[in-house]
Amino acid sequence: MEELNLHPDQKIYFASDFHLGAPTAELSRDRELKIIDWLNHIEKDAKAIFLVGDLFDFWFEYKQVIPKGFVRLQGKIAALADRGIKIYFFLGNHDMWMKEYFTKELGVTMVSDELELKVNGNRFFIAHGDGLGPGDYGYKFIKKVFRNGLCQFLFSCLHPRMGISMAQYFSNKSRIHTGTKDIKYTNKEDEWLYQYSKSKLAKDPIDYFIFGHRHLPMDLSVKKARYLNLGEWLNFSTYAQFDGSALSLKIWSEHGEKAFEGIKE
């Protein structure tokens, strides 16, 4: 388990599901600039920043090729790492094909699955969230295929022009298929990441569960613990911050940060 100790003037931040590259290059560029604006705001007191998956709508690293674009965000991340701010990048279901580029070029710590973290005595369980919880066996099978080294090698044999174009097409189709479903909420017992948190809590003493993937920001109690979903930046622009004692969801806008007042139970 990793451990961080925050001074009174330090915080840690969490965000996920930027989905840069979607739905159009123009809208993605506007979102990228908004994200950089947020990073400029938090760098003054950030001890660490956790980017919890799906930063890109698609990413695949060939041996000598990466997808074009997103250079402003990459430059900002490198600058933050150079300042000594710890950056964690979690593999999501849209960008699980990360390899060594972000570590070698930008100084980022890659997390392939989940991370357990202790901050000022508080225990965090952090993961993108795809494939966790009950059900969704079809996706869990597909995830195993996509994570398979042989399958990744075979895909890398495709020319980048063909491979990236094909993957972007299916990534877009997947987002369209689940887009309206993601914004629906009934109660926390129907939330599969909440169910996962309950089962995990029965075995391990966790204070905070942090997930992305679900695309709907929420702050739910799990017995004496809490489950936060970070939402996404196509519609909500939500993120979480922890100051050493309190964890809160916030919204970033052109007017700065404001408190999240959405789904709380």
TAHU-V91276 format. One record per pair of residues at least 4 apart in sequence whose ideal C-beta (glycine too) atoms are under 6 Angstrom apart, sorted by sequence separation. I is the first residue (numbers start at 1). J is the second residue. If there is no record, write none. Layout:
I | J
I | J
//
This chain:
6 | 10
23 | 27
42 | 46
51 | 55
70 | 74
100 | 104
101 | 105
102 | 106
111 | 115
158 | 162
160 | 164
175 | 179
178 | 182
186 | 190
200 | 204
232 | 236
233 | 237
61 | 66
80 | 85
91 | 96
103 | 108
118 | 123
158 | 163
201 | 206
221 | 226
222 | 227
231 | 236
242 | 247
252 | 257
81 | 87
102 | 108
145 | 151
188 | 194
21 | 28
91 | 98
103 | 110
117 | 124
220 | 227
231 | 238
250 | 257
251 | 258
20 | 28
59 | 67
116 | 125
131 | 140
219 | 228
240 | 249
251 | 260
77 | 87
250 | 260
115 | 126
218 | 229
238 | 249
239 | 250
249 | 260
20 | 32
131 | 143
197 | 209
217 | 229
228 | 240
89 | 102
114 | 127
238 | 251
217 | 231
237 | 251
214 | 229
237 | 252
18 | 35
215 | 232
193 | 211
207 | 225
208 | 226
209 | 227
210 | 228
211 | 229
212 | 230
89 | 108
206 | 225
217 | 236
87 | 108
88 | 109
89 | 110
90 | 111
91 | 112
201 | 222
217 | 238
238 | 260
88 | 111
198 | 222
201 | 225
81 | 106
197 | 222
81 | 107
194 | 220
78 | 106
13 | 42
77 | 106
197 | 227
219 | 249
188 | 220
217 | 249
13 | 46
182 | 215
183 | 216
194 | 227
11 | 45
182 | 216
10 | 45
12 | 47
19 | 54
21 | 56
22 | 57
66 | 101
9 | 45
12 | 48
13 | 49
14 | 50
16 | 52
20 | 56
21 | 57
36 | 72
58 | 94
59 | 95
92 | 128
10 | 47
16 | 53
17 | 54
18 | 55
39 | 76
43 | 80
53 | 90
57 | 94
60 | 97
93 | 130
14 | 52
19 | 57
48 | 86
49 | 87
50 | 88
51 | 89
52 | 90
54 | 92
61 | 99
90 | 128
46 | 85
53 | 92
56 | 95
208 | 247
32 | 72
36 | 76
54 | 94
61 | 101
6 | 47
32 | 73
217 | 262
218 | 263
219 | 264
220 | 265
20 | 70
134 | 192
133 | 192
133 | 193
134 | 195
133 | 195
133 | 196
129 | 193
132 | 196
53 | 128
52 | 128
94 | 171
188 | 265
185 | 263
125 | 206
129 | 211
123 | 206
129 | 212
130 | 213
123 | 207
124 | 208
125 | 209
126 | 210
128 | 212
129 | 213
122 | 207
128 | 213
62 | 156
65 | 160
67 | 164
62 | 160
58 | 167
58 | 168
58 | 171
6 | 120
57 | 171
1 | 116
2 | 117
3 | 118
4 | 119
1 | 118
120 | 244
53 | 212
52 | 212
52 | 230
17 | 212
14 | 210
16 | 212
31 | 233
16 | 230
38 | 252
15 | 230
17 | 232
18 | 233
19 | 234
14 | 230
15 | 239
14 | 240
13 | 241
11 | 241
12 | 242
11 | 243
6 | 244
//
